Amino acid sequence: QVQLVESGGGLVQAGGSLRLSCAASGLTFSRYTMGWFRQVPGKEREFVAAIRRFGGNTFYADSVKGRFTISRDNTKNTIYLQMNNLNHEDTAVYFCAASSSEILTTIRTMSPYKNWGQGTQVTVSS
């Protein structure tokens, strides 16, 4: 049974930083493309970042490019999201997701990600 557990969320002032972690179990981690998504109440879940299973190529939403960095440690079955220069618009619940497929045209969409964590709240105060 695949489990994804996020941690590291919290309250931070605008301009501050947080690092989210997502620990995975029940899967061959190195064979999965991993992603971060976020959601605010009343809005659809949106793509934040992804890292490929092979090669570690990364992808970002335009809104976070240059501020957020996704990384993975295959020895720890964990991915990270380093978030810098946070602003109020980054306030959301952040979800970790895993995909066993790697169709690059859909990597920024929810469809290839079949396993999801429960989410961690990030609140940025202005």
LINVENNOR-V962961 format. One record per residue. RES is the residue in one small letter. NEAR is the number of other C-alpha atoms within 10 Angstrom. Layout:
res=<RES & RES>
near=<NEAR & NEAR>
//
This chain:
res=<q & v & q & l & v & e & s & g & g & g & l & v & q & a & g & g & s & l & r & l & s & c & a & a & s & g & l & t & f & s & r & y & t & m & g & w & f & r & q & v & p & g & k & e & r & e & f & v & a & a & i & r & r & f & g & g & n & t & f & y & a & d & s & v & k & g & r & f & t & i & s & r & d & n & t & k & n & t & i & y & l & q & m & n & n & l & n & h & e & d & t & a & v & y & f & c & a & a & s & s & s & e & i & l & t & t & i & r & t & m & s & p & y & k & n & w & g & q & g & t & q & v & t & v & s & s>
near=<6 & 14 & 17 & 22 & 18 & 24 & 18 & 14 & 18 & 14 & 13 & 18 & 14 & 17 & 14 & 14 & 16 & 18 & 16 & 21 & 22 & 25 & 18 & 23 & 14 & 10 & 15 & 12 & 24 & 18 & 16 & 19 & 25 & 31 & 31 & 26 & 22 & 22 & 19 & 15 & 8 & 6 & 8 & 9 & 17 & 17 & 22 & 26 & 25 & 27 & 23 & 23 & 21 & 11 & 7 & 15 & 12 & 16 & 19 & 20 & 15 & 10 & 12 & 16 & 12 & 12 & 13 & 20 & 20 & 24 & 20 & 21 & 12 & 14 & 8 & 11 & 17 & 20 & 24 & 22 & 23 & 15 & 19 & 17 & 15 & 23 & 17 & 15 & 13 & 20 & 19 & 20 & 18 & 27 & 26 & 31 & 27 & 27 & 22 & 19 & 16 & 17 & 11 & 11 & 7 & 12 & 22 & 21 & 15 & 16 & 9 & 18 & 21 & 12 & 15 & 19 & 19 & 14 & 22 & 21 & 19 & 21 & 20 & 20 & 16 & 11>
//
